[in-house]
Amino acid sequence: MVDLRSDTVTRPTPGMRAAMAAAEVGDDVYGEDPTVNALESEVAAMFGHEAALFAPTGSMANQVALQTLVPPGGELLCDADAHVVTYEVGAAAAYGGISSRTWPPVGGDLDPDLVAAMIRPAGYGAVPTRAVAVEQTHNRSGGQIIGLDVLRGLRAVTADAGVALHCDGARIWHAHIADSVPLADYGALFDTLSVCLSKGLGAPVGSVLVGSAERIAAARVLRKRMGGGMRQAGVLAAAGRYALRHHVERLADDHVRAARLAHALAPYGIVEAEQVRSNIVALDLTKAPVDAAALVDAAGVEGVRLAAVGPGAARLVTHLDLDDAAVDRAVEVLTGILGR
């Protein structure tokens, strides 16, 4: 089976399992798990922030961050395809009482001037904008990367308006490798960042929220309120620490394999190969001989799994558990179906 549905399907490597088994643990709710504490300190330092918080999921890390930035009744601005409003089942409204407003989906082609024009100040009858959120890399656009200069422009806009800036950095590691941008350069731009350990890095679970010491202290309370207080979580944090040491640089391999898939499928008019710069290949099947559901079903019969993300759209995601032979097999199967 070649599983291209997501980079969340990876399994811990033998080295990661050994690190988990050997982890020193304590009660994290009491702040006494040394492995969790070490992970939080390491990730905070990577991004140049004061503190960090280990959370069981990326959705929880995002939503806790937003609640520290936006009071109930305040407004969040983000891309219409952003994970925080698309795939987190209305958590910002349900848990935080946060109102959200979106700009049209543009993926990595963000325009800071457009965002500036959308920011609303506090005033009679208005919902004041309190935070802006961006996603790096951008999932639904096929892993597109927002350029560092664009992010700096956005930071200037939000700073001028007195508005906070959050990064859903679930796959920021991919942007770091693809564009050679130091993690601290990204960290300097955001009030909060959530970074995922269980996607490209291959840990079985977990994300880390980074920010100021004051904000992370507030986030720790919110994490507990949302049911995210864990006990001997060091066995999970150990997987994350192992991933940070061994699985970041190898993301370049996933990018190469994604590009191979894109170039093989480009002749069928379903992907622009030059736009694939990280590990996600977005397929536009609106003019293809099969729709997304049919392609998923036909490929699955031949042992290749991919994800439909709409009637005319599907995606392929490369990851730690796929080698060159798996990509060759996927190309063989998909081109065979598309060429029928």
Summary of the structure (lengths in Angstrom):
residues: 340
radius of gyration: 20.1
end to end distance: 22.0
largest distance: 61.7
contacts: 1219
relative contact order: 0.17
helix: 45%
strand: 17%
